[in-house]
Amino acid sequence: MNVSYTDMIATFGIGGAHPGGLSATKYIMDQLQLKPEEPILDVGCGTGQTLDYLAKNLPNPLFGVDQHQGMLTKAKKRLETHPTVTLKKANIENLPFTDNFFGFILSESVTAFTPIDQALQEYARTLKKNGTLILLEMTTNDILKQEQQAEIKQFYHIPKLLTEEMWCAAINQAGFQTVSAEVIPDKLENIIDFDLQTAISQEHFELMATHYQLTEKYKDLLSARLYYCKKE
């Protein structure tokens, strides 16, 4: 069996796998002033923890997309009592929405796992003018050695690793103004939940262990940044 990092997250039913977890989501939303009629998109919505929080606290129409069926199945169960939420199976680089549809798009440790330039172009296409994009993404503190990049990219199946400067350049190239970039505050408690419903293989546990080993190994070289962006 060939299990990916994303498969492992889905099997464990992990919600809040992004840096800072649900606390980071709350931190982000507390800084925004959203019109209640503006549609919101959670890209790579996973098991639906963020959408569940948003549905309980906002009247806005909410949308979530994910390409992993296992994630969506768990999200649908979590969100079945929230009529304001619509879930779709889709790749982020080919979003099933019309142009200028959303007022706000949120990516929590998702865009780094995709063809980044294509994903940013889709965010720009589907976001309204002056709409807000917030990215919470893996960022290197410096250019990594080739062997370091290879190890990280192979395990997480990510196409490339970007510094903050490189992220900002890509964001601006896609038609956004980078309002600010900040490191996730240390004070945020990483709240993670699990939904264990099936027997889990040893391979999944080994992947989880490798993830924590890499996190520790590269803790001084990798971090997460919050990028606040406006569509021009």
C-alpha positions in Angstrom: 0.0 0.0 0.0 1.3 3.4 -1.0 0.0 5.9 1.6 0.6 9.6 1.3 0.8 12.3 4.0 -2.7 13.5 3.0 -4.1 9.9 3.1 -2.7 9.6 6.7 -4.4 12.9 7.7 -7.7 11.6 6.2 -7.5 8.2 7.9 -6.9 9.7 11.3 -9.7 12.1 10.6 -7.5 15.0 11.8 -9.1 18.4 12.0 -6.8 21.5 12.4 -3.7 19.9 11.0 -2.5 23.3 9.9 0.0 25.2 12.1 -1.7 26.7 15.0 -4.8 24.6 14.4 -8.2 26.0 15.3 -6.6 28.7 17.4 -4.9 30.0 14.2 -8.3 30.0 12.4 -9.9 32.0 15.3 -6.9 34.4 15.3 -7.4 35.0 11.5 -11.1 35.5 11.7 -10.9 37.9 14.7 -8.9 40.3 12.6 -11.4 40.5 9.7 -14.5 42.5 9.1 -16.7 40.5 6.6 -20.0 41.5 5.1 -22.6 38.9 6.0 -23.7 38.4 2.4 -20.1 37.7 1.1 -19.5 34.0 0.1 -16.5 32.5 1.8 -14.3 29.7 0.4 -12.2 27.3 2.5 -9.8 25.7 0.0 -8.6 22.2 1.0 -11.3 22.1 3.7 -10.2 18.7 4.9 -12.5 17.2 7.5 -14.4 20.4 7.9 -13.2 21.8 11.3 -12.7 25.3 10.0 -16.1 25.3 8.2 -17.8 24.0 11.3 -16.3 26.9 13.3 -17.3 29.5 10.6 -20.8 28.1 10.3 -21.4 28.4 14.0 -20.2 32.0 14.1 -21.0 33.6 10.7 -24.2 33.9 8.7 -22.2 34.0 5.4 -22.7 31.4 2.6 -19.8 29.0 3.1 -18.1 26.7 0.5 -15.4 24.1 0.9 -13.4 22.2 -1.7 -11.1 19.2 -1.3 -9.8 16.6 -3.8 -9.6 13.8 -1.2 -12.8 11.8 -1.0 -12.0 10.5 2.5 -11.6 14.1 3.8 -14.9 15.1 2.2 -16.8 12.1 3.6 -15.8 13.1 7.1 -16.5 16.8 6.4 -20.0 16.0 5.2 -20.7 14.1 8.4 -19.4 16.9 10.6 -21.3 19.6 8.7 -24.6 17.9 8.0 -26.5 20.2 10.4 -25.1 23.4 8.7 -27.3 24.4 5.8 -25.1 27.4 4.9 -22.2 25.1 3.9 -21.7 23.6 0.4 -19.0 21.1 -0.2 -17.5 20.2 -3.6 -14.8 17.7 -4.7 -12.3 19.6 -6.8 -8.7 20.4 -7.4 -7.7 23.8 -6.2 -6.0 24.7 -9.5 -9.4 24.2 -11.3 -12.1 25.6 -8.9 -15.7 24.9 -9.9 -16.9 28.5 -9.4 -17.6 31.5 -11.6 -15.3 34.5 -11.8 -15.5 37.1 -9.1 -17.7 34.9 -6.8 -16.1 35.1 -3.4 -15.5 37.9 -1.0 -13.0 35.9 1.1 -10.8 32.9 0.4 -8.9 31.0 3.1 -6.1 28.5 2.6 -4.8 26.8 5.8 -1.6 24.9 4.9 -3.0 23.9 1.5 -1.6 26.0 -1.3 2.0 24.9 -0.6 0.8 21.3 -1.5 -0.5 22.4 -5.0 1.0 23.9 -8.1 1.3 27.2 -6.4 1.1 29.6 -9.3 -2.0 27.9 -10.8 -3.7 27.9 -7.4 -3.1 31.6 -6.9 -4.4 32.3 -10.4 -7.6 30.5 -9.5 -8.0 32.4 -6.3 -7.6 35.6 -8.2 -10.1 34.5 -10.8 -12.9 33.5 -8.3 -12.3 36.3 -5.8 -14.1 39.7 -6.2 -12.2 42.9 -6.7 -10.9 44.1 -3.3 -11.7 40.6 -1.9 -9.4 39.2 0.7 -7.2 36.1 0.4 -5.4 34.7 3.5 -2.8 32.1 3.2 -1.4 30.2 6.1 1.5 28.3 4.5 4.7 26.5 5.0 7.6 28.9 4.5 11.4 28.3 4.5 13.4 30.7 6.7 16.2 30.5 4.1 17.1 28.7 0.9 17.5 25.0 1.8 20.2 22.7 0.6 19.2 20.4 -2.3 19.1 17.3 -0.1 17.0 19.0 2.5 14.5 20.2 -0.1 14.4 16.7 -1.6 13.5 15.1 1.7 10.7 17.5 2.5 9.3 17.5 -1.0 9.3 13.8 -1.3 7.5 13.1 2.0 4.8 15.8 1.7 4.5 15.5 -2.1 4.9 19.3 -2.6 6.2 20.8 -5.8 8.5 23.5 -4.3 9.5 25.3 -1.1 9.3 29.1 -0.9 10.8 31.7 1.3 8.6 34.6 2.4 10.1 36.8 -0.3 9.2 34.1 -2.9 5.7 33.7 -1.6 5.1 37.5 -1.8 6.5 37.6 -5.4 4.2 34.7 -6.5 1.2 36.4 -4.7 1.8 39.7 -6.4 2.4 38.1 -9.8 -1.1 36.5 -9.5 -2.7 39.9 -9.1 -2.8 40.4 -5.4 -1.3 43.0 -3.1 0.4 41.5 -0.1 -0.9 43.6 2.8 1.2 41.9 5.4 3.1 38.7 6.3 3.6 37.4 9.8 4.9 34.4 11.7 2.2 32.4 13.5 2.2 33.7 17.1 3.8 31.2 19.6 0.9 31.9 22.0 -1.6 30.0 19.8 -2.5 26.5 21.1 -2.6 23.9 18.3 -6.0 22.3 18.9 -6.2 19.1 16.8 -9.1 16.7 16.8 -9.3 13.1 15.6 -12.1 11.1 14.1 -10.9 7.4 14.3 -13.6 5.3 12.7 -11.6 2.5 10.9 -8.8 0.1 11.7 -5.5 1.9 11.0 -2.5 0.2 9.5 1.0 0.3 10.8 2.0 2.3 7.7 -0.2 5.2 8.8 1.3 5.3 12.2 4.8 5.2 10.7 3.9 8.1 8.5 2.7 10.1 11.5 6.0 9.3 13.3 8.0 10.5 10.3 6.0 13.7 10.1 6.8 14.5 13.7 10.5 13.6 13.1 10.7 16.0 10.1 9.0 18.7 12.0 11.6 18.5 14.8 14.5 18.1 12.4 13.6 21.2 10.4 12.1 23.4 13.1 14.7 26.0 12.7 14.5 26.0 8.9 10.8 25.8 8.3 8.0 27.9 9.7 4.5 29.0 8.8 3.5 32.5 7.7 0.2 34.2 7.5 -0.1 36.2 4.2 -2.9 38.8 4.1 -3.7 39.6 0.5 -6.1 41.9 -1.4 -7.1 41.4 -5.0 -6.2 44.5 -7.0 
